[in-house]
Amino acid sequence: MALVLREGLMEYNNATLRLTPHGAKNYNGVIALFYAPAVKEHLLKLTRGETVKAQRGWRKVWQPQWESLKLATG
């Protein structure tokens, strides 16, 4: 977070974090900073030419958490 603010890529507007014109020019790189760690790892493997096998069972891990979030937000 500090990096994008310090480099002028994003700014706070009230309670919202948004891209600056400089950040918009570097959209792909700025948005990628906010990817989940698993997505970052997957993309790095692809760029290194590693074979990426789909992970099985991820839904079983995340489904209970997703259901509790849906119930909490109504």
C-alpha positions in Angstrom: 0.0 0.0 0.0 2.8 2.4 0.9 4.5 1.8 -2.4 1.5 2.8 -4.6 0.9 5.9 -2.5 4.5 6.9 -2.3 5.0 6.5 -6.1 1.9 8.4 -6.9 0.2 5.4 -8.5 -2.9 5.5 -6.3 -4.4 8.1 -3.9 -7.1 8.2 -1.2 -10.3 10.0 -2.1 -12.4 10.1 1.1 -12.4 6.4 2.1 -11.7 5.1 -1.4 -8.3 4.1 -2.9 -8.2 4.9 -6.6 -5.7 5.0 -9.4 -4.1 8.3 -10.3 -3.5 9.2 -14.0 0.1 7.9 -13.5 -1.3 4.6 -12.0 -3.7 4.3 -14.9 -0.8 4.3 -17.4 0.6 1.4 -15.4 -2.7 -0.3 -14.8 -1.7 -3.9 -15.2 1.3 -3.6 -12.9 -0.5 -1.7 -10.2 -3.6 -4.0 -10.1 -1.3 -7.1 -10.0 0.1 -5.9 -6.7 -3.3 -6.7 -5.2 -3.6 -10.2 -6.6 -3.9 -13.1 -4.1 -0.6 -14.8 -3.3 -1.7 -18.0 -5.0 -2.5 -16.1 -8.2 0.9 -14.3 -8.1 2.6 -17.7 -7.7 0.7 -19.2 -10.6 1.6 -16.3 -12.9 5.3 -16.5 -11.9 5.3 -20.2 -12.7 3.7 -19.6 -16.1 6.3 -17.0 -17.0 9.1 -19.4 -16.0 7.6 -22.0 -18.3 6.7 -24.4 -15.5 3.8 -26.8 -15.9 0.9 -25.6 -13.8 -1.5 -28.3 -12.7 -4.9 -27.3 -11.5 -5.3 -27.8 -7.8 -8.1 -30.1 -6.7 -10.2 -29.6 -3.6 -9.9 -25.8 -3.4 -13.6 -25.4 -3.3 -13.9 -27.7 -0.2 -11.5 -25.4 1.6 -13.1 -22.1 0.7 -16.8 -23.1 0.5 -17.5 -22.9 4.3 -15.8 -19.5 4.5 -17.8 -18.2 1.5 -21.1 -19.4 3.0 -20.4 -17.7 6.3 -19.5 -14.4 4.4 -22.8 -14.6 2.5 -24.8 -15.1 5.6 -23.0 -12.3 7.4 -23.6 -9.8 4.6 -27.1 -10.8 4.2 
